[in-house]
Each structure stands twice: as structure tokens, then as C-alpha cells.
Amino acid sequence: MTESRDNQNYTGYLDDGRAIYIPAWGARQAMTNLTKITKILGEQDVFAIAEDNAGIAMVSLMAAFSAEEPDMATNLLCDFVCAARVDGEKIMPGHYEALFTGNLFGAVEIFAKVVHAQYSSFFVSGLAKVNSQ
């Protein structure tokens, strides 16, 4: 299954075949969230997650959960996941617990898709990974 972008909005599929739609964030929100995610997870992990890597997202989040501020990582995960619509339904913060209790990787997979949708073009061609001179 493929992904597509229309006016920077993202449409793709989860591993189980459900459709996912992620509306593009405005510039201010995107930069604020990029600052948060980079602070909590680290630059290199954000680069890898932006390539749609749910495995790196899981490991990175696990490290953040065991850090001194696990609530920051938990809130980040919930905020990013709630930016998505799965099979046409918006994920609401009040339903987060019911949706992902017993299915934590489901939340991580959606989180990785949101990071990919919002930032993959920002890190185009891996240029952001190159250390500046």
C-alpha cells in the first residue's frame, strides 16, 4: 500500500491495513512540536523516525519513559497520536486509554506515521543528518 500527500496532508496505511490520514500542522505548531520531540527523543532518533521507522520510535520512547521525565514522553506520544485519523475517525485524547490499552505498539506505529508525515520533507535527502562545517 502506498502513501500520498495533498497540500502537505498525508494519507497512508497502518501495518494492519487501516487507512490513516494526518493533516499538516501549521508552521508554528510544526516547529514547536519539532523542538519538543527533539528535546525528549534526541535528534538522531527523530531523523530515523521521520523515515517512518516505528521500531526506532519504540526504542526511543522506551528510553524516554525510563528517563527522569516520563510524563513528558507520555504526553508527547498522546499529543502526536491524537493528530491522526484512522479509518476516518479522529483519535480523541479521552479515548486514547481505551484504544491503546493492550496495544501500545499501535500507538507507537501511529506516532511514527505522524512524525513521518510532519517532518520527512523537512529532512529531505538526509541533509539534516550531515554535520555542518
N, C-alpha and C positions, 0 to 999 in steps of 0.2 A: 504494500500500500504506500501511497506517496503523500507528500505534504505539499501545500501551496500557500502562497501569500497573495493577499489582495489588499492594497493600500496599507501594507505592513501588518495586517491582521493575519493570523496563522490558522490553517486548517490541516489537521493530520489525523493519525490514528494511534491509539494505545496498543500495546502488545496483544491485548485480548480482542482487538478489532473494533472497539468502540471509537466513535469519532470524537475528536477534541478540537475545540475552537478557542483561540486565545486572542482577544482584541489587543491591539497595540497600545502600550502606555504612552501618555504624553511625555514630552522631553523631560520636563521637571521630575515627574514621577519615576521615569526610567533611570535618570541619573541618581536620584535619591535611593532607589532600591538597589542600584548597582553599588553604591557606596556601602549600604548595609550588608549586602551579600558578600562583598569582598572583605569587609571587616570581619565578618563572622566565619567565613569559609576559607578565605585566602585567595589570592589572585590566580594561582595555578589551577586550583580546583574549579574556580569559576570559568576559566578558559576551557577546561575539559568538559564541564557540564554543559556549556554553551554549544558543544558539538553533539548534544543530545545523548549524553552518557549517564544513564541512570545508575550504573554501578559506581562511578566516581561520586555521584551525588549521595548515594547511600553511605559510602565510606566517609565522605567529608562531613555529612550531617551527624554520623555516629561520633566522630571526633568532637564536633561542636557540642553535642549533647553531653559529652563527658567533661567538657570544659567548665570553667568557673561560672559561666552564664548560660546554662542550658535553656532557660526560658527564652532568651533571645533567638536561639536556633529554632525552638518550637514555634515561636510566633512568626519567624521568617517563613518556615515551611508552610504554616497555615495561610499566611497572607498571600504567598505566591500561588498555592493550590487554589485558593478562592478567586483567583483571577481567571480561571478556566471555566469552560462549559463543556461538559461531557454528555454526549448524545443529546445535545440541545438544552441540557439543564445546567444552570449556573450552580456552582458549588458554594453554598452559603456557610459562613462561619458557624452558625448554630447547628448545622448538620454534619460538620466535619467529624466529630466524635463517632457518630453513628455510621458514617460512610467508611471510615478507615480503621475502626477498632477491629483487630484481627486481620487487617490488610494494610499494614504500614508501608509495604513496598508500593502499594497502589498510590499512596500519597507521594512517595518519593519519585515514582515514574512521572506523575503529573507535574511535580515540581521541576524535574529535569526538562520536560517539554516546555514549561513556561520560561525557564532560563534560556533555552534554545530559541524559542520564539522571539523573546525580547532582545537578546544580545548576540545571536550568531552573526548577524550582519555587521554589528559593531566590531567584532573581532575578525572581520573578513580576511581571508587568506592567511590567518595566523599571524598577521603583522603585529598585533598587540603582544605576542609572546616574545618577540625579539627585544632584547635589552637595548635601550637607546645608548648611543655613544656619548 
